[in-house]
Amino acid sequence: MNVSQLAEKLGLEIYGGAKGLDQEITGGYTSDLLSDVMGHARAGSIWITLQTHKNVMAIASLKELAAVVIVKGYLPEEDMLEQSNIEGIPVLGTHEEAFEISGKTYKLLHKK
């Protein structure tokens, strides 16, 4: 499943990084601690977080993540969106809690 398909199925808002919507998703990681994501997220994963600042994009780029999903209706800061567009890493959003969107994402990615 690619980022665009996931966004459509989950009703996620697309805020930036549209160049990366065709990126295939290989897994997911949910955390709000940047060092945790840096140490444990795998390339091709989506990152589910409430963080909305530019440093999120630095980690997403370093780890070669497929996309970032911001939860609880939080909006990305302007410098995060600028970096998202430069890197081509989509920033998506939902009003759901991290627990809820993580479960739904897991189900979609592991559907057999």
C-alpha atoms as one frame of an Amber mdcrd trajectory, in Angstrom:
protein
   0.000   0.000   0.000   1.299   3.455  -0.794   0.886   6.677   1.182  -1.884
   8.005  -1.059  -3.938   4.822  -0.663  -3.520   4.868   3.111  -4.528   8.538
   3.279  -7.658   7.817   1.247  -8.699   4.746   3.254  -8.200   6.498   6.607
  -9.519   9.911   5.550  -6.220  11.617   6.341  -5.616  15.255   5.456  -2.607
  15.823   3.179  -0.685  18.897   4.324   2.559  18.676   2.370   5.119  16.510
   0.627   2.801  15.488  -2.212   5.786  14.295  -4.286   6.052  11.307  -1.950
   2.443  10.100  -2.037   3.381   7.121  -4.230   5.942   5.891  -1.659   5.251
   2.315  -0.568   4.650   1.801   3.161   6.487  -1.113   4.754   5.410  -0.593
   8.369   4.704   1.976  11.013   6.072   3.512  14.176   4.211   5.491  16.836
   6.176   7.724  19.181   6.501  11.348  20.229  10.119  11.021  21.313  12.464
  11.969  18.456  15.401   9.942  19.778  13.170   6.865  20.039  12.132   7.185
  16.398  15.719   7.808  15.348  16.814   4.638  17.122  14.006   2.282  16.189
  11.876   3.315  13.176  12.604   1.478   9.940  12.904   2.883   6.428   9.601
   2.882   4.559   7.520   3.190   7.738   5.004   5.882   8.521   5.569   7.785
  11.744   2.529   8.601  13.875   3.138  11.499  16.277   1.796  14.712  17.776
   5.042  16.572  17.044   4.602  19.398  14.523   8.022  21.062  14.141  10.819
  21.006  11.557  12.976  18.522  13.483  10.386  15.844  12.721  11.278  16.152
   9.040  14.986  15.847   9.789  14.351  12.503  11.510  11.916  11.366   8.796
  14.524  12.112   6.132  17.380  10.508   8.064  15.352   7.317   8.600  13.905
   7.386   5.031  10.342   7.229   6.331   7.395   7.068   3.931   5.287   9.711
   5.699   4.460  11.447   8.969   0.942  11.393  10.427   0.099  14.111  12.943
  -2.658  13.206  15.408  -5.291  14.956  17.561  -6.026  17.648  14.982  -2.665
  19.338  15.503  -1.391  21.289  12.511   2.166  21.214  11.151   4.257  24.329
  11.634   5.166  26.262   8.487   8.840  25.268   8.558   7.819  21.610   8.857
   5.695  21.927   5.719   8.481  23.668   3.838  10.863  20.823   4.664   8.183
  18.241   3.828   7.870  19.696   0.341  11.651  19.880  -0.125  12.172  16.275
   1.038   9.073  14.881  -0.683   7.970  13.212   2.548   4.206  13.578   3.018
   2.830  15.107   6.197  -0.680  13.867   6.875  -3.132  14.655   9.644  -6.051
  13.230  11.597  -8.240  14.281  14.517  -7.917  10.801  15.994  -5.690   9.819
  18.898  -2.405   8.030  18.184  -3.773   4.777  19.634  -6.780   4.781  17.294
  -4.973   5.658  14.072  -2.142   3.249  14.865  -4.611   0.377  15.215  -6.403
   1.239  11.980  -3.101   1.581  10.137  -1.864  -1.748  11.468  -5.039  -3.484
  10.286  -4.749  -2.042   6.784  -1.059  -2.867   6.411  -1.485  -6.442   7.679
  -4.679  -7.286   5.807  -4.457 -10.678   4.180
